[in-house]
Amino acid sequence: MPRLNSALALQRRASKYGWIFTTLAVPGIFLLAPLLGLDLNDQRTVELIVLLALLVSGLNLCYGYAGELALGQIAVYAAGGYVAGYASINLTSDLLVGVLLGALIGPIIGLITGVPGLRLGGWSLGMVSFFLVLIIPDVVRILKSYTGGSAGLNGIKLPTLFGSTLSQREMYLFIVAIGALWFAIMRNIVVSRRGRALLVMRESPLLSSAVGVQVFRAKLVAYMVGAIPAGVAGALLAELDGFITPEYFSFSLAIAVLAATVLGGRTSVYGAVLGATILELGPLRAGSFENYTFVVYGLLLIIGGALLPRGLVGLGRSLWRRFGPAASRESSGVVEALDPLVLHGSVLTVEGVSKSFGGVLALNDVSIEARPGRVTSIIGPNGSGKTTLLNLINGFYHPDHGTVRLGDQAIHRLPSHRIARLGVARTFQTPIVSPELSVLDIASAGRDGLAPSKLLSVVMRLPGYRRVAKADAHIAGQALQRVGLAEQASEPSTSLPLGSRRMLEFARALAVSPSLILLDEVASGVDEDAIAELAVLIRGLAEAGATVILVEHNFRLVLEISDEVYVLANGALVASGPPREVAEHPDVIEKYLGTAPMAKDAE
Amino acid sequence: MVTTIWAGLTVGAIYALVGLGYTVTFIGSAAFNFAQASFVMTGVYIAYLGLDHWKVPAVGVILLATGAVSLLSVIVQQVAVAPVRSHDSLLVTTVGAATLIDGVAQRLAGDQPLQVSFIFPNHPTTVFSGRVLPGELWLIVMVPLIALFLTVISRRTLVGMAGLAVSADNDAARLFGINPKRYAIGSFALAGAIAGLMGVFVGPETSAFATLSSAIALKGFVALALGGFRSFFGAALGGFACGLSEAFVARYLGSEYQTLAVFALLLLTLLLFPTGLLGERKVRTV
């Protein structure tokens, strides 16, 4: 244990100061490069790489982390360029003003297109934002008096900073510095509980809303923030070249940005630099090669998307994990000693709820009550409405009739993230895991909605953020220890077998410190030993004071640990009472137990 | 005025066509296939080759375009859709397939638009006091017929209902002995066949050029958004609505506003009627 603890401390220190190193060292090389004899041509190449990397990085945030492919980065790039160019001609040649305007225009476009684009989910945002690229030439033509029309915007003044004109070299340094600043911001956003919450949301928006995250809002914010570097890059381009034309902002470039994202690795910070560098040195620069760019991009997207979903950086990471030094695996989220588990349960009262889907009555006038300190089980054959009932309780559905109350509060009209924030935790039948999320990450995800960190506090790593993050890790680590997964805390969550994944679901619910916990078939597909372990855990939750609702097929487990059992069949309550009583109820024997083995098989 | 209506319906038919193709693969394999418009473009190129270059008889050209594009569509399904595990990578790979097809077309045929003949005589006539080409009328009539055909096979036949089942719940469908893989391939073959066949009718209207597809891919999506995402008639109506608004805006405000108007229409529809004007509400499940 002491060894693990020191490893943990080391990891903490590394994560506290490591970013300062990476964000200073890498750009430092480029900042010093001119002194080492970088000629103007190479300087230009580096500048273009930085601009492209900014575009790609914004897409990474939106697509790689928030899971929303936004193909309109080029349109924001154009907008940033035109706004900064116009300001340079008509207001001031100060570079900072241009950059600031570029940074502002991004989120504005993001808001206008994001709100409608995200309404439907799926591919809508991708298509809506791609459409932006289509209208660039028209908008430039319509706003001809501001943009110079298709002839291009001429006469952008030489950039100045605080009144003095920048030399080419100074402009180079400025661009690299802005790039470094963005990558520091990006790194702090994604390597944080907020970044982790985004990844969880990408894997399962449903889980996110069940732990209290406002999915729509989180996606919109990621899309808007991801547009900032694109707008800034546009401003820098206008200031750098002193001239822009709509031809710069072509479909071809939009595809190049996507290709760089896919190639570098969408879920990484510096993959953007890698992807941008490869494209800038390859297809975007080559002359004779030019005619084949679309062919090359097309192949890149198909091969990358189908075979390398995590790009070159992802490939490197998995190779490192396999062949790299084993030491890195040891750092783990193990916590010193277990705090006593104290949970404050609330009474759940479901009264006369009905719910139908397209004419099919899934629940018909169902009433149940679950009290703190007790395990209340809901059993019934497949299609009897058990999971529908859980979905009604945690706000995925709203009842057609009837009420759901938690303590004194009516919750049946609340959205699921609000209900989650009242301390309602749930597990899912299909455990949610991802290669990019560690076991500890998944357990911590339970806390994502409880104390949302302000973006600024995340980016600046303010004390408030550190405190919350530390508390998260502590509580999630304890939850893992309770379910026996502490040793695997830093392993990728996909490395766990099914039984352990169910335990992980359980740990995530536990990390919420729930008042009401909804367990959806936690024992299915789990071996006998693990079921015994689960039984102890579930009883432990109730004894700690929580209200526990268990939806389960395993009748023996239900009999063993329940205080109260409700039996559903065809959406209606057939019986309820203490387990022994229910087990002897004739309707139950006929309707449920008689078909139990079959129902189990079908699952 | 009536001429503008004809013009709007004609481009609308093209958008509707792409929207119908999206819907076919969406229902048959739950995949959004961005390359659908590139399939139509390929059909247009084949029409050019067959009619204007090789001088093949019309029936031969129709069969060739239908068969070849159907095959292309199945290849795309096998290479860029089937191997993709995560849902959000599908847009990447199908955009990739579209880019690749466009790129190859550009390499082979060059940047200049190629005039495509129509399989029948195509002299302008006057219908309801608006000028229109017979080829345009064919387009306008055939698209609703295709929508009708697709609706009938999806609602009235076992094959179609199985497809609906696949798109609703892959695992459940498998339980009933439906093979989702075969349906995915079948739906792409069908979407490709429609694109190829109609490429012959679209060609005289648009000419053949490689950058044709990206714009109609996006406007085909608008057709879908207007009509709801799982309805063939919705996609057809959405396409016509999109084409009409484009034509009228171009006539009364100027051509630089036409695409912008379609975009505004898209944003407003998503904002006010997120499931489309004819769409059904989707129920969320765990």
Chai-1 contact restraints between the chains, C-beta under 6 A:
chainA,res_idxA,chainB,res_idxB,connection_type,confidence,min_distance_angstrom,max_distance_angstrom,comment,restraint_id
A,G67,B,D88,contact,1.0,0.0,6.0,A-B,restraint_1
A,L69,B,L91,contact,1.0,0.0,6.0,A-B,restraint_2
A,P116,B,L267,contact,1.0,0.0,6.0,A-B,restraint_3
A,P116,B,L270,contact,1.0,0.0,6.0,A-B,restraint_4
A,P116,B,L271,contact,1.0,0.0,6.0,A-B,restraint_5
A,R119,B,L270,contact,1.0,0.0,6.0,A-B,restraint_6
A,R119,B,P274,contact,1.0,0.0,6.0,A-B,restraint_7
A,L120,B,P274,contact,1.0,0.0,6.0,A-B,restraint_8
A,W123,B,F32,contact,1.0,0.0,6.0,A-B,restraint_9
A,W123,B,L91,contact,1.0,0.0,6.0,A-B,restraint_10
A,G126,B,L91,contact,1.0,0.0,6.0,A-B,restraint_11
A,M127,B,F221,contact,1.0,0.0,6.0,A-B,restraint_12
A,F131,B,L218,contact,1.0,0.0,6.0,A-B,restraint_13
A,F131,B,F263,contact,1.0,0.0,6.0,A-B,restraint_14
A,L134,B,L218,contact,1.0,0.0,6.0,A-B,restraint_15
A,L134,B,T259,contact,1.0,0.0,6.0,A-B,restraint_16
A,I135,B,T259,contact,1.0,0.0,6.0,A-B,restraint_17
A,I135,B,L260,contact,1.0,0.0,6.0,A-B,restraint_18
A,I135,B,F263,contact,1.0,0.0,6.0,A-B,restraint_19
A,D138,B,E256,contact,1.0,0.0,6.0,A-B,restraint_20
A,D138,B,T259,contact,1.0,0.0,6.0,A-B,restraint_21
A,D138,B,L260,contact,1.0,0.0,6.0,A-B,restraint_22
A,R141,B,E256,contact,1.0,0.0,6.0,A-B,restraint_23
A,I142,B,E256,contact,1.0,0.0,6.0,A-B,restraint_24
A,F251,B,S214,contact,1.0,0.0,6.0,A-B,restraint_25
A,I255,B,T99,contact,1.0,0.0,6.0,A-B,restraint_26
A,V262,B,V92,contact,1.0,0.0,6.0,A-B,restraint_27
A,F294,B,T99,contact,1.0,0.0,6.0,A-B,restraint_28
A,F294,B,D102,contact,1.0,0.0,6.0,A-B,restraint_29
A,F294,B,G103,contact,1.0,0.0,6.0,A-B,restraint_30
A,V295,B,G103,contact,1.0,0.0,6.0,A-B,restraint_31
A,Y297,B,T99,contact,1.0,0.0,6.0,A-B,restraint_32
A,G298,B,G96,contact,1.0,0.0,6.0,A-B,restraint_33
A,G298,B,T99,contact,1.0,0.0,6.0,A-B,restraint_34
A,G298,B,L100,contact,1.0,0.0,6.0,A-B,restraint_35
A,G298,B,G103,contact,1.0,0.0,6.0,A-B,restraint_36
A,L301,B,V92,contact,1.0,0.0,6.0,A-B,restraint_37
A,L301,B,G96,contact,1.0,0.0,6.0,A-B,restraint_38
A,I302,B,A80,contact,1.0,0.0,6.0,A-B,restraint_39
A,I302,B,T93,contact,1.0,0.0,6.0,A-B,restraint_40
A,I302,B,G96,contact,1.0,0.0,6.0,A-B,restraint_41
A,G305,B,S89,contact,1.0,0.0,6.0,A-B,restraint_42
A,G305,B,V92,contact,1.0,0.0,6.0,A-B,restraint_43
A,G305,B,T93,contact,1.0,0.0,6.0,A-B,restraint_44
A,A306,B,P83,contact,1.0,0.0,6.0,A-B,restraint_45
A,A306,B,V84,contact,1.0,0.0,6.0,A-B,restraint_46
A,A306,B,T93,contact,1.0,0.0,6.0,A-B,restraint_47
A,P309,B,S86,contact,1.0,0.0,6.0,A-B,restraint_48
A,P309,B,S89,contact,1.0,0.0,6.0,A-B,restraint_49
A,F357,B,V283,contact,1.0,0.0,6.0,A-B,restraint_50
